[in-house]
């Protein structure tokens, strides 16, 4: 079975450690068929330039694209390298989002929400002082808004805040009160023929499950979701490909017979062996 990692970050992302070349070498060593390099671009902060805590995306993303293009040629006989981007908060600043999309002709774009409008990244929040129900209501509302965005291929790590709630507070929130909002997100993705990401990073963190987990992936399938992508969200070469087989198992348990990779924003279906 072909193993593909559709979510990795190089040192062109502010919080990652490995070069694109090192990611590719790790992917080849792990026996991957394909890997997408999807460096971070938080759209609403682009205009801050080097004054941004993330650094200048005007510098980082063009460099990422150059590194990916070089790797595509260097490893073309060993690994399918996919030119990707993780576009954070695309609905917060439409002008800057358009700026981000103009950096390159990307093959694959993940859309993600790391923070709500006017709030810090979920990583930085103090969940002892936050109304978690209110926060998740706002989060799923914003994910529905993001799902309706035209210029992306797969919605990243649906249950992202839960990773930190479990880690800091030791409990997994009951998501049943949000089921209608989650269904709304899924139905928008389905209507627009977008993919849902199975992010396997949670398997190696206290949350101990994929983001989203198998019951939610199964719900997406039941509603008619056609495409899922699988990614490690690796921020170093040592995590490239790690957990992809478990992610495929989640897709299979949910009912899928294939998962997707993307070239020129078009899904290529990778069969899941029975």
C-alpha positions as CSV (number, residue, x, y, z in Angstrom):
1,X,0.0,0.0,0.0
2,X,1.3,3.5,-0.9
3,X,1.9,5.6,2.2
4,X,1.6,9.4,1.8
5,X,2.1,12.2,4.3
6,X,0.1,15.3,3.3
7,X,1.1,17.6,6.2
8,X,4.7,18.4,7.0
9,X,6.6,21.5,8.0
10,X,10.1,22.5,7.2
11,X,12.4,25.1,8.9
12,X,10.7,27.7,6.7
13,X,7.9,27.4,9.3
14,X,8.6,29.4,12.5
15,X,8.1,26.4,14.7
16,X,9.8,23.6,12.7
17,X,13.4,22.3,12.7
18,X,14.2,20.3,9.6
19,X,15.0,21.4,6.1
20,X,12.9,20.3,3.1
21,X,15.8,18.2,2.1
22,X,15.9,16.5,5.5
23,X,12.2,15.9,5.4
24,X,12.5,14.2,2.0
25,X,15.3,12.0,3.1
26,X,13.2,10.9,6.1
27,X,10.2,10.3,3.8
28,X,12.3,8.1,1.5
29,X,13.8,6.2,4.5
30,X,10.2,5.6,5.8
31,X,9.1,4.2,2.5
32,X,6.7,7.0,1.6
33,X,5.3,7.3,-1.9
34,X,4.4,11.0,-1.5
35,X,4.9,13.9,0.9
36,X,3.4,17.4,0.9
37,X,5.5,20.2,2.4
38,X,2.8,22.5,3.9
39,X,4.6,25.3,5.7
40,X,2.7,27.7,7.9
41,X,1.2,30.9,6.6
42,X,-1.0,32.7,9.1
43,X,-2.8,35.1,6.7
44,X,-3.8,37.8,9.1
45,X,-0.2,38.4,10.2
46,X,1.5,38.7,6.8
47,X,1.4,42.4,6.8
48,X,3.4,42.6,10.0
49,X,6.5,41.4,8.2
50,X,9.6,40.7,10.3
51,X,7.8,42.3,13.3
52,X,5.5,39.3,13.5
53,X,6.3,36.7,16.2
54,X,6.2,34.2,13.4
55,X,8.7,36.0,11.2
56,X,8.1,37.3,7.7
57,X,5.9,35.1,5.6
58,X,6.9,37.2,2.6
59,X,10.4,35.7,3.2
60,X,9.5,32.3,4.5
61,X,6.9,31.1,2.0
62,X,8.8,32.0,-1.2
63,X,11.9,30.2,0.3
64,X,9.7,27.2,1.1
65,X,8.5,27.1,-2.5
66,X,12.1,27.3,-3.8
67,X,13.2,24.5,-1.5
68,X,10.2,22.3,-2.5
69,X,10.8,22.9,-6.2
70,X,14.4,21.9,-5.8
71,X,13.4,18.8,-3.9
72,X,10.8,17.9,-6.5
73,X,13.6,17.7,-9.1
74,X,16.3,16.2,-6.8
75,X,14.1,13.3,-5.6
76,X,11.7,12.9,-8.6
77,X,12.7,9.2,-9.0
78,X,12.3,8.4,-5.3
79,X,9.5,10.5,-3.9
80,X,6.6,12.5,-5.1
81,X,7.1,15.9,-3.4
82,X,4.0,18.0,-3.4
83,X,4.1,21.8,-3.2
84,X,1.8,22.7,-0.3
85,X,0.8,25.4,2.2
86,X,-1.0,25.4,5.5
87,X,-3.1,28.6,5.3
88,X,-4.1,29.6,8.8
89,X,-7.2,31.7,9.4
90,X,-8.0,32.5,5.8
91,X,-11.2,34.3,6.7
92,X,-9.7,36.8,9.1
93,X,-8.2,39.1,6.4
94,X,-9.3,38.4,2.8
95,X,-6.7,40.8,1.4
96,X,-3.8,39.1,3.1
97,X,-5.3,35.7,2.2
98,X,-5.2,36.7,-1.5
99,X,-1.6,37.8,-1.0
100,X,-0.8,34.3,0.4
101,X,-2.4,32.5,-2.4
102,X,-0.3,34.5,-4.9
103,X,3.0,33.3,-3.5
104,X,3.0,30.3,-5.9
105,X,0.9,27.8,-7.8
106,X,0.4,25.4,-5.0
107,X,-0.6,21.8,-5.5
108,X,-2.3,21.4,-2.2
109,X,-3.6,23.8,0.5
110,X,-4.6,22.9,4.0
111,X,-7.0,25.4,5.6
112,X,-6.7,25.7,9.4
113,X,-7.9,27.7,12.4
114,X,-5.3,28.1,15.2
115,X,-7.0,31.1,16.8
116,X,-10.3,32.8,16.8
117,X,-10.6,36.5,15.8
118,X,-9.0,38.7,18.4
119,X,-7.8,35.7,20.5
120,X,-4.5,34.0,21.0
121,X,-3.6,30.6,19.5
122,X,-5.4,27.8,21.3
123,X,-1.9,26.7,22.4
124,X,-1.6,29.8,24.6
125,X,-5.0,29.9,26.3
126,X,-5.5,29.2,30.0
127,X,-8.3,26.6,30.0
128,X,-8.9,27.1,33.7
129,X,-10.2,30.7,32.9
130,X,-11.8,30.1,29.5
131,X,-15.4,29.0,29.0
132,X,-14.7,25.9,27.0
133,X,-18.3,25.5,25.8
134,X,-18.3,29.1,24.5
135,X,-14.9,28.7,23.0
136,X,-15.8,25.5,21.1
137,X,-19.1,27.0,19.9
138,X,-17.1,29.9,18.4
139,X,-14.5,27.5,17.0
140,X,-16.9,25.3,15.2
141,X,-18.7,28.4,13.8
142,X,-15.5,29.7,12.4
143,X,-14.6,26.3,11.0
144,X,-17.9,26.3,9.1
145,X,-17.0,29.7,7.7
146,X,-13.6,28.4,6.7
147,X,-15.1,25.3,5.1
148,X,-17.0,27.6,2.8
149,X,-13.7,29.2,1.6
150,X,-13.1,28.4,-2.0
151,X,-9.3,28.2,-2.2
152,X,-8.2,25.2,-0.2
153,X,-8.3,21.4,-0.6
154,X,-8.5,19.9,2.9
155,X,-9.6,21.1,6.3
156,X,-6.9,20.6,8.8
157,X,-7.0,19.1,12.4
158,X,-10.7,19.6,13.0
159,X,-10.4,19.1,16.8
160,X,-7.3,21.2,17.3
161,X,-8.2,22.9,20.6
162,X,-8.9,19.6,22.2
163,X,-5.3,18.7,21.9
164,X,-4.5,21.4,24.5
165,X,-7.6,20.9,26.7
166,X,-6.7,17.3,27.2
167,X,-3.0,18.1,27.8
168,X,-3.6,20.9,30.3
169,X,-6.8,19.9,32.0
170,X,-6.8,16.1,31.6
171,X,-10.3,15.6,30.1
172,X,-11.8,15.2,26.6
173,X,-14.8,17.5,26.2
174,X,-18.1,16.0,25.2
175,X,-18.7,17.0,21.7
176,X,-22.3,15.9,21.4
177,X,-23.6,19.4,22.1
178,X,-21.8,20.5,19.0
179,X,-23.0,17.7,16.7
180,X,-25.2,20.0,14.6
181,X,-22.4,22.5,14.1
182,X,-19.9,19.7,13.2
183,X,-22.5,18.3,10.7
184,X,-22.8,21.7,9.2
185,X,-19.0,21.8,8.7
186,X,-19.0,18.4,7.1
187,X,-22.0,19.2,4.8
188,X,-20.2,22.4,3.6
189,X,-17.1,20.4,2.8
190,X,-19.1,17.8,1.0
191,X,-21.1,20.3,-1.0
192,X,-17.8,22.0,-2.1
193,X,-16.0,18.7,-2.7
194,X,-13.3,19.4,-0.1
195,X,-11.4,16.9,1.9
196,X,-11.2,16.3,5.7
197,X,-7.8,15.8,7.1
198,X,-7.0,12.9,9.5
199,X,-4.2,14.5,11.5
200,X,-2.2,11.7,13.2
201,X,-0.2,14.0,15.5
202,X,-2.5,13.4,18.4
203,X,-1.5,9.8,18.5
204,X,1.8,10.9,20.0
205,X,0.4,13.4,22.4
206,X,-1.7,13.1,25.6
207,X,-4.9,13.3,23.6
208,X,-4.0,9.8,22.2
209,X,-6.2,9.9,19.1
210,X,-6.3,11.4,15.6
211,X,-7.7,14.9,15.0
212,X,-10.5,14.3,14.3
213,X,-11.0,10.8,15.7
214,X,-12.6,7.8,14.1
215,X,-16.2,8.5,15.1
216,X,-16.1,12.0,13.6
217,X,-14.4,10.7,10.4
218,X,-17.1,8.0,10.2
219,X,-19.7,10.7,10.5
220,X,-18.1,12.6,7.6
221,X,-18.3,9.4,5.6
222,X,-21.9,8.7,6.5
223,X,-22.9,12.2,5.4
224,X,-21.3,11.6,2.0
225,X,-17.7,12.9,2.5
226,X,-15.7,11.6,-0.4
227,X,-12.2,12.7,0.3
228,X,-9.9,12.4,3.4
229,X,-6.2,13.3,3.5
230,X,-3.8,11.9,6.1
231,X,-0.9,13.9,7.6
232,X,1.5,13.8,10.4
233,X,1.8,17.6,11.0
234,X,5.4,16.8,11.5
235,X,7.7,19.7,12.6
236,X,10.9,17.6,12.4
237,X,12.2,14.9,10.1
238,X,12.0,12.3,12.8
239,X,8.1,12.5,12.7
240,X,7.7,12.3,8.9
241,X,5.5,9.3,8.1
242,X,5.0,8.3,11.7
243,X,1.4,7.2,12.3
244,X,0.3,7.3,8.7
245,X,-0.6,3.6,8.8
246,X,-2.7,4.2,11.9
247,X,-4.4,7.2,10.1
248,X,-5.2,4.9,7.2
249,X,-6.7,2.4,9.6
250,X,-8.9,5.2,11.0
251,X,-10.1,6.0,7.4
252,X,-10.7,2.3,6.8
253,X,-12.7,1.8,10.0
254,X,-14.8,4.8,9.1
255,X,-15.7,3.2,5.8
256,X,-13.2,4.6,3.3
257,X,-11.6,2.5,0.6
258,X,-9.2,5.2,-0.4
259,X,-7.6,8.4,0.8
260,X,-6.5,11.3,-1.3
261,X,-3.3,13.2,-2.3
262,X,-3.4,16.3,-4.4
263,X,-1.6,17.6,-7.5
264,X,-2.7,20.9,-9.0
265,X,-5.6,20.9,-6.5
266,X,-7.0,17.7,-8.0
267,X,-7.5,14.6,-5.8
268,X,-5.6,11.4,-6.6
269,X,-7.1,8.4,-4.8
270,X,-4.8,6.0,-3.1
271,X,-6.5,2.7,-2.5
272,X,-6.6,1.3,1.0
273,X,-5.8,-2.4,1.0
274,X,-8.4,-4.6,2.6
